[in-house]
Amino acid sequence: MKKLAVFVGVGVLTVSMASVTLGWGGKRPSKPESTVVVENEAYVNNKVTTEANTGDNKIYAKVSVRGGKIYTGSASALSLVDNLVNYNEISCSDCDGDVTIKNKARLYNTVYTSADSGDNKISARCVGGGMIKTGAASAGSFVNNVVNYNVVGAAMY
């Protein structure tokens, strides 16, 4: 019996963009003045559980087990958490003015990943020819956090 339970939760993706505000009265200046204000606040709480298990795999007998065999496949579990929080791109190549960016972020990652090739037991008062063959068990977790990343004044494309 094979069981595979995979639950992957990926946190909040917060992206903020700010555009230039132009303002003038009467005669247009050679370079418009602008003020850009960006305020970001984010709270991200990721709780990820990823599990793979090939089963509890048991053979029992009161008197004898003849030729009891357990074969399991491989168990693999992988989780990926990718957070891009408070990311700002502001192009101000043609403007003179102030750029103010205030970023605040709280980020919590709790990641549990496991793989088990089974509990695999053969049990009896007298066992004849019992065999257990299991596959490999592998588990991996990857967490990537980019938080409060700002690009100001460069051409975006």
N, C-alpha and C positions, 0 to 999 in steps of 0.2 A: 504494500500500500504506500503510495506516495502522497505527501501533503506538501503543498507549497502555498505559503501565505505571504503575500507581499503587500505592504502598505507604504506608500511613499507620499509624504506631504511636503509640499514646497511652499515656502513662506511668501510673504508679501513682496510684490515688486512695485516699487515706488519710483516713478520717473517724473521729474519736473523740468519744464522748459520755460525760459523767460524770453520775451521778445522786447525789442527796443521800442521805447515810446518817444516819438518825436514831437516837439512843440516849439512854435515860434509865432511871433506876432509882427505884422507889418513886413519889414524887409527880411528876406530869408538870409541867414548867415551862410558863410561858405561851408562850414561844418555844423550840422545840427547838434545841439546839446541834448543829452539824454541822461536819465537816471534809471538804473535797473535795480530793483530790490527783489530778492528771492528769499523766501523763508520756508524751510522744510522741517517737518517733524515726523518721525516715524518710529513705530514700535513693531518689532518683528519677533515672533516667538514660534520657532519651528520645533515640533516634536515628531520625530520620524522613527518608525520601527519597521525593520525589514528582516524577515525570517524565512529560512528554507530548511525543511526537515523531510527526510525520506520515510519517516514513520517510526512507530514504536517497536515493530518487528519482533514478535515473540513466538516460540513454539514450546508448548508445554505438554507433558504426558505424565500420567500417574505411574505407569509401569515402564514403558519403553518408547523411545523414538528411534525409528529405523529410517535412515536416509532423509532426515529433516534438513532442509536447506533454506537459507535466506539469502536472496540476492537483492541488492538495492542499487539504484542509480546514483548519480552524483547530486549533491545539493549545493546550489550556488545562490548567494544573496548579494545584491548590490543596491546601494542607495546613493542618490546624488541630490545635494542641496545647493542651489545656486541663487544667491540673493544679490540684487542690484538695488541699493537703497539710497535715495537722495542723490541722484545723478543729474547734473545740470550742464548744459552746453549753451553758452551765450556768445553770439558773434557780435562784436562791437568794433569791427575793423574800420567802419566809416563814421564813428561817432566819438565825441569827446564827452565825458561825463563820469559819473560815479557808478560803480557796480558794488552792490552790497549783497553778500550771500551769508545767510545764517542757517546752518544745518545742525539738527539735533537728532540723534538716533540711539535707540537701544535695541540691541540684537542679541537674541538668545537662541542657541542651537543645542538641542538634545537629540543625539543620533545613536540608535542602537541597531546593530546589524549582526546577525548570527546565521551560521549554517551548521547543520548536524546531519551526519549520514545515518542516523537512526539510533535507537536504543538497543537493537540487535541482540537478542538472547535466545539460546536454546537451553531448555531446562527439563530434566527428567531424573528419575531414580536410576535409570539405565539408558544411556544414549549410545546408539550405534550409527555411525556414519553422519553425524551432524556436521553441517558446513555453513559458514557465513562468509559472504563476499559483499563488500560495500564499495561504493564509488567514492570519489573525493568530495571533501566538503571545503568550500571556499566562501569567504565573505569579505566585502570591502565597502568602505564608505568614503565619499568625496564631498567635502564642504568647501564652497567658494563664496566669500563675502567681499563685496565691493560697497563701501559705505562712505557717504559724504564726498563724492568725487565730483570735482568741478573743473570745467574747461572754459576759460574766459579769453576773448579777444582773438581767437584763432578761427579761421574759416572752417565751418563744420564739414564741408564737402569738397 
